[in-house]
Amino acid sequence: MNIYICGQKHFGAEVFSLLSNAGHTIVGVSAPALNGDGGDDRLKAVAEAAGVKWMKSGLLNENTIPDNVDLIVAAHSHDFIREPTRAKTTHGAIGYHPSLLPLHRGKDAVIWTIRMGDKVTGGSVYWLNEEMDGGPIAAQEHVFVMPDDTPETLWKRDLAPLGIRLLCDVCNDIAHGKIVKQVQDESIATTEPSIKK
């Protein structure tokens, strides 16, 4: 498949590498110009090293997306990819959220998982739509929260590796004609506010 990646950091770079190694063609990347330390963002760096066109985060829209994109993959992206942009692709867009959607929608799901004392959490790959974290589920798996976990340890140990794997699995499934879209149950949905750091 021809895949466009919106993302950042280690997570986005790992998704880029795994999808490339699986035989997908990465036709473009949106990522921040810099990481938090002032150096190039890791996704931007791997894209440029591979000769893939990079665009700054926030600029992807129906006019800037390349032709012949089959799927947009949001890999640790905070960009809102609107319907006119998704409509320019064959399949639309998928993203990863570090919770068992529809629980803990919002930017700080991992922090809220710890603050609320959840014993089980997980990751969800879902189809992007016009509702934040509200699209149908393509894949979902759970992990356990350890008593001494922090948001950082839970993300690094379990949720980031799970998300990288699930995104790649779903892309491979779509390429082989397997498309899963399980509607989220709004009766149990929760959305927590963003936490200012």
N, C-alpha and C positions, 0 to 999 in steps of 0.2 A: 504494500500500500504506500501511497504518497502521504506522508504525515507531516503536519506543521506542529511544532512544540512551543507552547507558551510556558515559561517556568523560570527557575533560578536555582542557584547554588548546587550543592552536591546532588540533591535529589533530581533536579532537572538534567544534570550532566550524566548521571547514571541511567536515567530513562533514555536519553539520547543514545548512549553507547549500546544498551541492550536492544533497543529497537533496530539500530543499524546492524548489529550483529545477527539479528533474527531475519535480516533480509529486507526490511522496510527501507524506503527512501525518505530521508528527512529533507524536505523541500524548503524549509525556512524555520527560523527560531526567533521568538520574542523573549528578551531577557533584560534585566537591568544592565546598565553599562558597568557598574562597579559593585563589588561585594561590600560588606560592612567594614572591611579593613582598608578600603581604598584601591584594591587591586581589581583586575577584571573579574566579573562574575564567572563562575565555573562553567555554567551552561554556555555563556557567550564564548568563552575561551575554547571549549571543545568544538563548538560549531565552526568557529573561524579556522581552527586547526584542520577541520575536515573540509573546508571550502564551502560551507553552507552559509547562505546569506543570513545576517543578523539584523534585527530591528529592535529598537528600544521598547521596553515594556510600555503598554498603554497605547501604542500606535496601531495595533492590529485592528482592522475593520474591513468592511466589505470592499473598500477601494484599494486596500493595501495587501490583502491576502493574495498569494500567488495563484495562478490558474492550476487546475487539475489536482487540488488537494482532496484526498479521500476522507481524512479525519484530522481534526484538531485535538491535540492532547495537552491538557493543562496539568503540568507537572510542578507543583508547588508554585502556582501562579495566583496572584491576587487581582488579575485583570478580569473584568466582566465581559465575556465574549457574547455579544448580542446576536439575536436571531438573524439579522441580515448577513452577518459574517458567517454564521453556521450554515445558512442556506446556500452559500457559495461552494459548499463541500458535498461530497457524495453521501457521507454518513452523519455529519454533524460534528459534535465535540463531546469528549469525555474528560472527566477530571477525577482527582483523588481527594477524598476528605477523610481526615484521621478520626473518624468516629463511626459508630454503627448507625448510620442515617436511618431514620430521620432524627435521631438524638444528636444533640449538641451541634446544630447548625451554627455557622458563624466562624469568624477568623480564629478564635482562640479555643478551639475544641479540646485540645490536649490539656491546656491549663484548667479548663472547666471540669474535665474528667477527674483530674487530681483534686481540685477544690471541692467537688461534690462527693468525693469518697467512693467513686465507682470501683468495683472489683473486677469488672469485665468491660472491655472496650473493643475497638477494632478499627478496621478501615473499610471504606466503601469507594468503589469506582462507580460513578454515576454519569448519566447523560445530562449535559448542561442544557438548561432552559432559561426562562426569564425570571425564575425564582431562585434566590441564593441557596445553593445546596439542596434544591428541591426536585431535581429531575429523577427519572426512573433509575433504579439500581441495575448496574451491569454485573457487578461481582461484589462480594462482601465476605469478610472473615473476621473472627474474633481473636483477641489476645487477652491475657490476664494482666491485671495491674498488680504489681508487687507492693507490699506494705511500705517500703522505703522509696518508692518511685517518685521522681520529680518529673515535670513535663519534659525536661531535656533527656533524662535517662529513658523514659518510656518511648519518646520519639526516636532516639538513636538506636535503641536495642530492638524495638519491635515495629513501631508504626511506619517509620521511613522505609525499612527494607520490605515490609508488607506492601506498601503502596507502590514501590518500584516494581515489584513482582506482579501485583495485580494489574497495573496499567499495561504491562507488557503482555500478560496472559490475555487480557481483553482485546488488545490490538491484534494478537495472533488469531484469536477466535473470530473477530470481525473479518479478517482477511480470508478466513476459511468459511465464511457464510453463517457463522453462529452469532446471532445478535440477541442479547438478553436485555429486556426492559421491564423490570418489575417496579410497578408504581409504589411510591412510598406511602405509608399509612399516616395520614395527617392527624389522626386522632391521638397519636403518641409523639408527635413532633415537638421538639424543643429548640429554641434559638436563644443563645446567650449573647450578651453584649460584648463588644470588643474591649479588651483590657489594655489600657495605655501603659506602655513600659517606661 
